[in-house]
């Protein structure tokens, strides 16, 4: 089984603005965390299944992306026997409770609201990373 | 001594200069602990961070490592100067321990200690340690001040964003779920929502940064019973923030209930769950404010719903309870109150079967909404239906209503359409009279639907009414569709009217549907086209029975 690096966070996000905001927020709150961005859900499994790869301590997933969305990514990751303990955090502005229920049913670890205000956005990410890093 | 003093003075100067640049407590440890190692005989410098309840929350060191086995020893040294050095330290060459408290009033402080061998000048080490403690105290003071300021900004942002979210919905449970989602994990690790129905509190939703962990906790009856008890105690005014000495399965260390109360009525309880240290738990005032805003949003939503129900009830009273049965005709009507409407509207319809065998169907729309429009609506419908029932000609009935409106001096006008239907041996002939009302549509059984003619001037505008008149024929299976302008004039996001895009396709699709389904579906299609923000819609459909209809 591949090693996991708690200081490595994989971000799956198609929005240019959100990629920039996530990079800026985590860069300030957790300067030692290494961020890698994927712009499409379809890229996730090939990335995680690369030979000799080190797995991320946490995957931050947007829900609504063109093509393969966050929910499908969760379903595919959870169906992968080699990735049983990967922490999957959905980070979305969706307010639809049925989407939250579907993500949890598929195996998401967290379903986190994506705020508009940047200070709040940064706090939410900080608390999420702190929580899961403390648990790892 | 002189060189050493100069060196220490330079070190102190560097420490004081660096204080302004520190942004985290861990940086502070890296700054203040190592310099004392440069003093002769100092083997290690240890730092303990305390939380507001006095528990040690972090252990840091420079030089002699502070291993997990040393934590109790370090805490004991922080408590009081030892009579003799503990054996575990003595074995590592430590002969003296000098401990000083880093107290910052109202904030989480700490303890710093220097561990020395026999060669150290203890007085000098103590003096140097005291100077470093001064630096640490100032750094903590600044860090805590900055953190308080940031925390306040976060709380302000959360309140603003939560208010936006709450304004967007009117449903109680959805409002509370949104508040809980906003709060987690920004200000708490979890939030349970209890709602109050008939004086009974029940858990209606739960949010946690780690839902699996919370679900596991809530699967234990003992836990859910305990949390429910806490929520009920909070309602009774007997529960406030409490610390859990043995954290339950969700890792929660602190529980904080806030009662949702608006205008003296208990709507529910928000129970916040915290895994974090006390210094990062928001003040009770803030949580109370958040709960108060949520309660207010719910209360407003409930008042809105009550008003909507009242409007719908009143609207029903302005309309006939049932339509008459008339030989040769199928009839159905539908009234849909606009989604965001909170006042009684002015649409009306009625059907009367006259003794001469004709059927008079009327539809109208009083301009405006509210109590005055409702009063006029009732008056217009009753005037017309009573006169038509008594055998008065439709033109004369419309004239009488026009006179009544003019006499009352109301500025409101009324668009009205009256269809006089006379079933014949093969077809139904229709005389249509219009006072500024939208033209009816004939939904043909065998061919595309077609519009009738409108015309005339709304009643109440001019002294001598101007009435548009036209004739229509309904073959068996054809349907006369009378409606108010809410049906045709609903607009999509681009401003296009239902009449100009979907209406005719919808009618073609519903051509063979029963009239009850026709009126319901065409109304729904119009409302959906307009995105739910439209006006009231009244639709009355009268179909000529076919020979096979019996």
Interface residues (C-beta under 8 A of the other chain):
Chain A: X95 X97 X104 X108 X109 X110 X111 X112 X113 X115 X116 X117 X119 X120 X123 X124 X127 X128 X131 X135
Chain B: X150 X153 X154 X157 X158 X160 X161 X165 X174 X177 X178 X181 X182 X184 X185 X186 X189 X209 X210 X211 X212 X275
